[in-house]
C-alpha cells in the first residue's frame, strides 16, 4: 500500500513546479515589456543627419529648418514630441514664407554642443533656422495645431 507521504511529496513538487512556471512566465512578460519600452524610446528622432550622426541644422538655400531641442527626461518634451512628430510628417516639404520647411529633432543629452551653439536654455525649445544663418525662436503653442497654424 502506498504511503501518504509520497502523495504529499508529489503534490508539493507539483505545486512548486506550477509556481516556478508562473514565475518564469511573469519574468518573460516583464522582459518583453521592458524590451518594447526601451525599443520605442530609442527610435531615431532625427530625419536628416550628417554622416557623423549630428543633426543637420544647416539650412540650404531656399530652406527653413524647424528644430526641436528636447530632453527625454523633460515631461514637457515627452508630452510635445508626438505632436511635433506628427507635424514633422505632415509639414516637411511644405512652403513657409516662400521657402521649403524641414523639421529636425535634436536630443540635447546626446548633442550638448548643438544645444549650446543654438542658445538652448530650456526644454522644449523650437528654433526656426533660416537659410541666411539667422534664427528665431518659435513662441507658438506647443501642439500639433499650434505648429500647423503657425507654419500654414
PEVEN-V380278 format. One record per pair of residues at least 24 apart in sequence whose C-alpha atoms are under 10 Angstrom apart, sorted by sequence separation. I is the first residue (numbers start at 1). J is the second residue. D is the distance in Angstrom with one decimal. If there is no record, write none. Layout:
i=I j=J d=D
i=I j=J d=D
This chain:
i=81 j=105 d=9.0
i=103 j=128 d=9.4
i=66 j=92 d=9.2
i=102 j=128 d=9.9
i=65 j=92 d=9.3
i=101 j=128 d=9.7
i=102 j=129 d=9.7
i=64 j=92 d=10.0
i=64 j=93 d=9.8
i=101 j=130 d=9.9
i=63 j=93 d=9.2
i=41 j=72 d=8.6
i=64 j=95 d=8.9
i=99 j=130 d=9.2
i=63 j=95 d=8.8
i=64 j=96 d=7.7
i=99 j=131 d=9.0
i=62 j=95 d=9.7
i=63 j=96 d=8.9
i=64 j=97 d=9.1
i=63 j=97 d=9.9
i=64 j=98 d=9.5
i=65 j=99 d=9.7
i=62 j=97 d=9.9
i=63 j=98 d=8.8
i=64 j=99 d=6.2
i=65 j=100 d=8.4
i=66 j=101 d=7.1
i=67 j=102 d=8.4
i=68 j=103 d=7.9
i=69 j=104 d=8.7
i=70 j=105 d=7.5
i=71 j=106 d=8.5
i=72 j=107 d=7.6
i=45 j=81 d=9.4
i=62 j=98 d=7.7
i=63 j=99 d=5.1
i=64 j=100 d=5.9
i=65 j=101 d=5.9
i=66 j=102 d=6.1
i=67 j=103 d=5.9
i=68 j=104 d=6.3
i=69 j=105 d=6.2
i=70 j=106 d=6.3
i=71 j=107 d=5.7
i=72 j=108 d=8.7
i=73 j=109 d=9.3
i=62 j=99 d=4.9
i=63 j=100 d=4.7
i=64 j=101 d=5.0
i=65 j=102 d=4.8
i=66 j=103 d=4.7
i=67 j=104 d=4.8
i=68 j=105 d=4.8
i=69 j=106 d=4.8
i=70 j=107 d=5.4
i=71 j=108 d=5.6
i=72 j=109 d=8.1
i=61 j=99 d=8.6
i=62 j=100 d=6.3
i=63 j=101 d=6.0
i=64 j=102 d=6.2
i=65 j=103 d=5.7
i=66 j=104 d=6.3
i=67 j=105 d=5.7
i=68 j=106 d=5.9
i=69 j=107 d=6.2
i=70 j=108 d=5.8
i=71 j=109 d=6.2
i=46 j=85 d=9.8
i=60 j=99 d=10.0
i=61 j=100 d=9.4
i=62 j=101 d=9.1
i=63 j=102 d=7.2
i=64 j=103 d=8.5
i=65 j=104 d=7.1
i=66 j=105 d=8.5
i=67 j=106 d=7.0
i=68 j=107 d=8.4
i=69 j=108 d=6.2
i=70 j=109 d=8.2
i=71 j=110 d=9.0
i=45 j=85 d=8.5
i=60 j=100 d=9.4
i=68 j=108 d=9.6
i=69 j=109 d=9.7
i=47 j=88 d=9.2
i=59 j=100 d=9.7
i=47 j=89 d=9.9
i=59 j=101 d=9.5
i=60 j=102 d=10.0
i=69 j=111 d=9.4
i=84 j=126 d=9.8
i=59 j=102 d=8.5
i=69 j=112 d=10.0
i=81 j=124 d=9.0
i=80 j=124 d=7.9
i=57 j=102 d=9.7
i=69 j=114 d=9.0
i=70 j=115 d=9.1
i=79 j=124 d=9.8
i=57 j=103 d=9.6
i=69 j=115 d=7.0
i=77 j=123 d=6.5
i=78 j=124 d=9.0
i=57 j=104 d=7.7
i=76 j=123 d=7.2
i=77 j=124 d=5.3
i=56 j=104 d=7.8
i=57 j=105 d=9.7
i=74 j=122 d=9.6
i=75 j=123 d=9.2
i=76 j=124 d=6.6
i=77 j=125 d=8.9
i=55 j=104 d=7.2
i=56 j=105 d=9.7
i=57 j=106 d=9.3
i=69 j=118 d=9.3
i=74 j=123 d=6.9
i=75 j=124 d=9.3
i=55 j=105 d=7.6
i=56 j=106 d=9.4
i=70 j=120 d=9.4
i=73 j=123 d=9.9
i=74 j=124 d=7.9
i=101 j=151 d=8.6
i=55 j=106 d=6.5
i=69 j=120 d=7.4
i=71 j=122 d=9.4
i=72 j=123 d=9.7
i=54 j=106 d=8.7
i=55 j=107 d=9.1
i=69 j=121 d=9.8
i=70 j=122 d=8.5
i=71 j=123 d=6.8
i=72 j=124 d=9.9
i=54 j=107 d=10.0
i=69 j=122 d=8.8
i=70 j=123 d=5.6
i=71 j=124 d=7.4
i=48 j=102 d=8.7
i=69 j=123 d=6.8
i=70 j=124 d=5.0
i=71 j=125 d=9.9
i=90 j=144 d=9.9
i=96 j=150 d=9.3
i=97 j=151 d=8.7
i=47 j=102 d=9.0
i=48 j=103 d=8.4
i=49 j=104 d=8.8
i=68 j=123 d=9.0
i=69 j=124 d=5.8
i=70 j=125 d=6.7
i=96 j=151 d=6.1
i=97 j=152 d=9.2
i=47 j=103 d=7.6
i=48 j=104 d=6.7
i=49 j=105 d=10.0
i=54 j=110 d=9.2
i=55 j=111 d=8.5
i=68 j=124 d=6.9
i=69 j=125 d=5.1
i=70 j=126 d=8.7
i=87 j=143 d=8.8
i=88 j=144 d=9.3
i=91 j=147 d=9.0
i=95 j=151 d=8.3
i=96 j=152 d=6.9
i=46 j=103 d=8.4
i=47 j=104 d=6.1
i=48 j=105 d=9.0
i=54 j=111 d=7.4
i=57 j=114 d=8.8
i=68 j=125 d=5.8
i=69 j=126 d=6.2
i=86 j=143 d=9.7
i=87 j=144 d=5.8
i=91 j=148 d=7.5
i=94 j=151 d=8.7
i=95 j=152 d=8.1
i=46 j=104 d=5.5
i=47 j=105 d=7.6
i=53 j=111 d=9.7
i=67 j=125 d=8.1
i=68 j=126 d=4.5
i=69 j=127 d=7.9
i=84 j=142 d=8.2
i=86 j=144 d=6.9
i=87 j=145 d=8.5
i=90 j=148 d=8.7
i=94 j=152 d=8.5
i=45 j=104 d=7.9
i=46 j=105 d=4.9
i=47 j=106 d=10.0
i=55 j=114 d=8.6
i=67 j=126 d=5.5
i=68 j=127 d=6.6
i=83 j=142 d=8.0
i=84 j=143 d=7.1
i=85 j=144 d=8.6
i=87 j=146 d=9.6
i=88 j=147 d=9.4
i=45 j=105 d=5.8
i=46 j=106 d=6.8
i=54 j=114 d=8.6
i=66 j=126 d=6.7
i=67 j=127 d=5.2
i=68 j=128 d=9.1
i=83 j=143 d=5.5
i=84 j=144 d=6.2
i=87 j=147 d=6.7
i=88 j=148 d=9.7
i=91 j=151 d=8.0
i=44 j=105 d=9.3
i=45 j=106 d=7.5
i=46 j=107 d=8.6
i=57 j=118 d=9.8
i=65 j=126 d=10.0
i=66 j=127 d=5.8
i=67 j=128 d=6.4
i=81 j=142 d=9.3
i=82 j=143 d=8.9
i=83 j=144 d=4.6
i=84 j=145 d=9.8
i=86 j=147 d=9.9
i=87 j=148 d=6.7
i=91 j=152 d=8.7
i=45 j=107 d=7.9
i=65 j=127 d=7.9
i=66 j=128 d=4.7
i=67 j=129 d=7.4
i=80 j=142 d=6.3
i=81 j=143 d=8.9
i=82 j=144 d=8.4
i=83 j=145 d=8.3
i=84 j=146 d=9.9
i=86 j=148 d=9.8
i=44 j=107 d=9.8
i=65 j=128 d=5.7
i=66 j=129 d=6.4
i=79 j=142 d=9.1
i=80 j=143 d=6.4
i=81 j=144 d=9.5
i=83 j=146 d=9.4
i=84 j=147 d=7.8
i=64 j=128 d=6.8
i=65 j=129 d=4.9
i=66 j=130 d=8.9
i=79 j=143 d=9.1
i=80 j=144 d=8.4
i=83 j=147 d=8.6
i=84 j=148 d=9.8
i=87 j=151 d=9.7
i=64 j=129 d=5.8
i=65 j=130 d=6.5
i=77 j=142 d=9.4
i=63 j=129 d=8.8
i=64 j=130 d=4.9
i=65 j=131 d=8.3
i=76 j=142 d=9.1
i=63 j=130 d=6.9
i=64 j=131 d=6.2
i=62 j=130 d=8.6
i=63 j=131 d=5.8
i=64 j=132 d=9.5
i=59 j=128 d=9.9
i=61 j=130 d=8.8
i=62 j=131 d=6.4
i=63 j=132 d=9.4
i=66 j=135 d=9.8
i=59 j=129 d=6.7
i=60 j=130 d=8.6
i=61 j=131 d=5.4
i=62 j=132 d=9.2
i=65 j=135 d=9.3
i=66 j=136 d=9.7
i=67 j=137 d=9.6
i=68 j=138 d=9.6
i=57 j=128 d=10.0
i=58 j=129 d=7.8
i=59 j=130 d=6.1
i=60 j=131 d=5.7
i=61 j=132 d=7.9
i=64 j=135 d=9.5
i=66 j=137 d=9.5
i=67 j=138 d=9.5
i=57 j=129 d=7.5
i=58 j=130 d=8.5
i=59 j=131 d=4.7
i=60 j=132 d=8.9
i=66 j=138 d=8.6
i=57 j=130 d=9.7
i=58 j=131 d=7.5
i=59 j=132 d=8.0
i=60 j=133 d=9.8
i=58 j=132 d=9.7
i=59 j=133 d=7.7
i=58 j=133 d=8.0
i=59 j=134 d=10.0
i=66 j=147 d=9.9
i=66 j=151 d=9.7
